[in-house]
Amino acid sequence: MELVKKIDHEMIAAMKARDADRTTTLRMVKSALKNKEIEKREPLTDAEALQVLTGMIKQRRESIEQFTKGNRPELAAKEAAEIAVIEAYMPKAASEDDLKKIVEETIAELAVSGDSLGPKDIGTAMKAVQAAIQKSGLRADGRQVSDLVKARLAK
């Protein structure tokens, strides 16, 4: 709930500062959070709010890709600016080194607790790695994590 309140206060500050781009983006974020809250029929937790923000960032990244392919750099730049505003409310992104370390440790723990893991165990490994990433307070791109887990299990 704190994240939702923080976004409300930031939106009001952006309106007072007459920062049109930031205000527009924060209104969009607030609208998405409110829609999710209505859908759920109760206030969102911070974890649920972060899920909504993650989805919005993913949408914008896909849009940037499409705008770049369609030779529309001005629209891609607008989407990139929106990502920058939204990411300010997200936990710190994990670096590739951090991710590799988490993947190694998690798979080592799984190997100790059970039999040897192979490429067929990617689902189990991904669940454990995603839980470890979330527990560490970081965030990571699912595709990047998946690639690291696949590479590690292929060894």
C-alpha positions in Angstrom: 0.0 0.0 0.0 2.9 2.3 0.6 4.0 2.2 -3.0 0.5 3.3 -4.2 0.5 6.2 -1.8 4.0 7.2 -2.8 3.0 7.3 -6.5 0.0 9.4 -5.6 2.2 12.0 -3.8 4.7 12.0 -6.6 2.0 12.6 -9.1 0.7 15.6 -7.2 4.3 16.9 -7.0 4.7 16.5 -10.7 1.4 18.3 -11.4 2.5 21.2 -9.2 5.9 21.3 -11.0 4.0 21.3 -14.3 6.1 18.4 -15.5 3.7 17.1 -18.2 5.5 14.0 -19.2 6.0 12.7 -15.7 2.4 13.6 -14.7 1.1 11.7 -17.7 3.2 8.6 -16.9 2.3 8.6 -13.2 -1.4 9.0 -14.1 -1.1 5.9 -16.3 0.6 4.0 -13.5 -2.1 5.1 -11.0 -4.8 4.0 -13.4 -3.3 0.6 -13.9 -2.9 0.1 -10.2 -6.5 1.3 -9.6 -7.8 -1.1 -12.3 -5.9 -4.0 -10.6 -7.4 -3.0 -7.2 -10.9 -2.9 -8.6 -10.3 -6.3 -10.3 -9.1 -7.7 -7.0 -11.8 -5.9 -4.9 -9.4 -5.0 -2.1 -6.3 -2.7 -1.7 -3.1 -3.9 -3.4 -0.1 -5.0 -1.4 3.3 -3.7 -2.4 4.2 -7.0 -4.0 1.1 -6.9 -6.2 1.8 -3.2 -7.1 5.3 -4.2 -8.2 3.8 -6.9 -10.4 1.7 -4.4 -12.1 4.7 -2.1 -12.6 6.7 -5.0 -14.0 4.0 -5.7 -16.5 3.9 -2.1 -17.6 7.7 -2.0 -18.1 7.5 -5.2 -20.1 4.8 -3.7 -22.3 6.9 -0.6 -23.0 9.9 -2.7 -23.9 7.9 -4.6 -26.4 6.5 -1.3 -27.8 10.0 0.1 -28.1 11.0 -3.0 -30.1 8.0 -2.5 -32.4 8.5 1.2 -32.8 12.2 0.7 -33.7 11.2 -1.9 -36.3 8.6 0.5 -37.7 11.1 3.3 -37.9 9.4 5.5 -35.3 12.2 6.6 -33.1 10.2 9.5 -31.5 7.6 7.0 -30.1 10.4 4.6 -29.0 12.0 7.5 -27.1 8.7 8.4 -25.4 8.3 4.8 -24.3 11.9 4.7 -23.0 11.2 7.9 -20.9 8.1 6.2 -19.4 10.2 3.2 -18.5 12.7 5.5 -16.7 9.8 7.0 -14.6 8.3 3.6 -13.8 11.6 2.0 -12.9 12.2 4.7 -10.2 9.5 2.8 -8.1 11.0 -0.6 -8.7 13.6 -2.4 -6.6 17.1 -2.3 -7.9 17.7 -4.5 -10.9 20.2 -7.3 -10.4 23.4 -7.2 -12.4 24.4 -10.2 -14.5 27.1 -11.2 -12.0 24.5 -11.1 -9.2 22.2 -13.3 -11.2 24.9 -15.8 -12.1 25.8 -16.1 -8.4 22.1 -16.6 -7.4 21.6 -19.2 -10.1 24.8 -21.1 -9.1 23.9 -21.1 -5.4 20.2 -22.1 -5.9 21.0 -24.9 -8.3 23.8 -26.1 -5.9 21.2 -26.2 -3.1 18.8 -28.1 -5.3 21.5 -30.6 -6.2 22.3 -31.2 -2.6 18.7 -31.8 -1.6 17.9 -34.1 -4.5 19.3 -35.9 -7.4 21.5 -34.4 -10.1 19.7 -31.8 -12.2 19.6 -31.8 -15.9 18.0 -29.8 -18.7 14.6 -31.5 -18.0 14.5 -29.9 -14.6 14.3 -26.3 -15.8 10.9 -25.7 -14.3 11.9 -26.7 -10.8 15.1 -24.7 -11.1 13.4 -21.6 -12.4 10.9 -21.6 -9.5 13.6 -21.8 -7.0 15.8 -19.2 -8.7 12.9 -16.7 -9.0 12.1 -17.2 -5.3 15.7 -16.6 -4.4 15.8 -13.4 -6.5 12.6 -12.1 -5.0 13.9 -12.9 -1.5 17.1 -11.0 -2.1 15.0 -7.9 -2.8 16.3 -7.6 -6.4 14.4 -7.9 -9.7 15.5 -9.5 -12.9 14.3 -10.0 -16.5 12.7 -13.5 -16.7 14.2 -14.2 -20.1 17.7 -13.4 -18.8 17.2 -15.7 -15.8 15.9 -18.4 -18.0 18.9 -18.2 -20.3 21.3 -18.4 -17.3 19.4 -21.4 -15.8 19.4 -23.2 -19.1 23.1 -22.6 -19.6 23.9 -23.9 -16.0 21.7 -27.0 -16.4 23.3 -27.9 -19.7 26.7 -28.3 -18.0 
